[in-house]
Amino acid sequence: MERKHILLFLGGMLFGSAGIKLLSSKDAKKAYTHVTAAALRCKDSVMETVDTVQENCSDILADARSINEQRAAADEKEFIEDSSDQE
């Protein structure tokens, strides 16, 4: 049983050492660079979409405020007309 544990430990060390060499190789670094570049392009695309949505929301908010101001002015005019008719 002890021999099995020792062999598993040595196998793990060998696998770990090979994995570290593989992860730090030039090919791996090149792959990491390409993946990072793709992530940056994706981020830029998302940020452009966010900017467009924010601009649209600002326009919608301004239009909604304008509509509410027009309704308030119309309601006030109607109230004044109703008040003057009652006198």
C-alpha positions as CSV (number, residue, x, y, z in Angstrom):
1,M,0.0,0.0,0.0
2,E,2.8,2.4,0.9
3,R,4.5,1.7,-2.4
4,K,1.3,2.7,-4.3
5,H,1.3,6.0,-2.4
6,I,4.9,6.7,-3.3
7,L,4.3,5.9,-6.9
8,L,1.2,8.2,-7.0
9,F,3.2,11.0,-5.4
10,L,6.1,10.6,-7.8
11,G,3.6,10.5,-10.8
12,G,1.9,13.6,-9.5
13,M,5.3,15.4,-9.2
14,L,6.3,14.3,-12.8
15,F,2.9,15.4,-14.2
16,G,3.1,18.7,-12.3
17,S,6.6,19.5,-13.6
18,A,5.6,18.6,-17.2
19,G,2.4,20.7,-16.8
20,I,4.4,23.7,-15.6
21,K,6.8,23.4,-18.5
22,L,3.9,23.1,-21.0
23,L,2.1,26.1,-19.6
24,S,5.2,28.3,-19.7
25,S,6.2,27.3,-23.3
26,K,6.4,29.7,-26.1
27,D,3.4,28.1,-27.9
28,A,1.3,28.4,-24.7
29,K,2.3,32.1,-24.3
30,K,1.3,32.7,-27.9
31,A,-2.1,31.1,-27.3
32,Y,-2.6,33.2,-24.2
33,T,-1.8,36.3,-26.2
34,H,-4.3,35.5,-28.8
35,V,-7.0,34.7,-26.3
36,T,-6.3,37.9,-24.4
37,A,-6.4,39.9,-27.7
38,A,-9.8,38.3,-28.5
39,A,-11.1,39.2,-25.0
40,L,-10.0,42.8,-25.5
41,R,-11.8,43.0,-28.9
42,C,-14.9,41.6,-27.2
43,K,-14.7,44.1,-24.4
44,D,-14.4,47.0,-27.0
45,S,-17.5,45.7,-28.8
46,V,-19.5,45.4,-25.6
47,M,-18.5,48.9,-24.5
48,E,-19.6,50.3,-27.9
49,T,-23.0,48.7,-27.4
50,V,-23.2,50.1,-23.8
51,D,-22.5,53.6,-25.1
52,T,-25.2,53.3,-27.7
53,V,-27.7,52.1,-25.1
54,Q,-26.8,54.9,-22.7
55,E,-27.3,57.5,-25.5
56,N,-30.7,56.0,-26.3
57,C,-31.7,56.0,-22.7
58,S,-30.7,59.7,-22.4
59,D,-32.8,60.5,-25.4
60,I,-35.8,58.6,-24.1
61,L,-35.5,60.2,-20.7
62,A,-35.4,63.7,-22.2
63,D,-38.4,62.9,-24.4
64,A,-40.3,61.5,-21.4
65,R,-39.6,64.7,-19.3
66,S,-40.8,66.8,-22.2
67,I,-44.0,64.9,-22.5
68,N,-44.6,65.2,-18.7
69,E,-44.0,68.9,-18.9
70,Q,-46.5,69.3,-21.8
71,R,-49.1,67.3,-19.9
72,A,-48.6,69.3,-16.7
73,A,-48.9,72.6,-18.7
74,A,-52.1,71.3,-20.4
75,D,-53.6,70.2,-17.0
76,E,-52.7,73.5,-15.5
77,K,-54.4,75.4,-18.4
78,E,-57.4,73.2,-18.1
79,F,-57.6,73.8,-14.3
80,I,-57.4,77.5,-14.9
81,E,-60.1,77.4,-17.5
82,D,-62.3,75.4,-15.2
83,S,-61.7,77.8,-12.4
84,S,-62.6,80.8,-14.5
85,D,-65.8,79.2,-15.8
86,Q,-67.0,78.6,-12.2
87,E,-66.8,82.3,-11.3
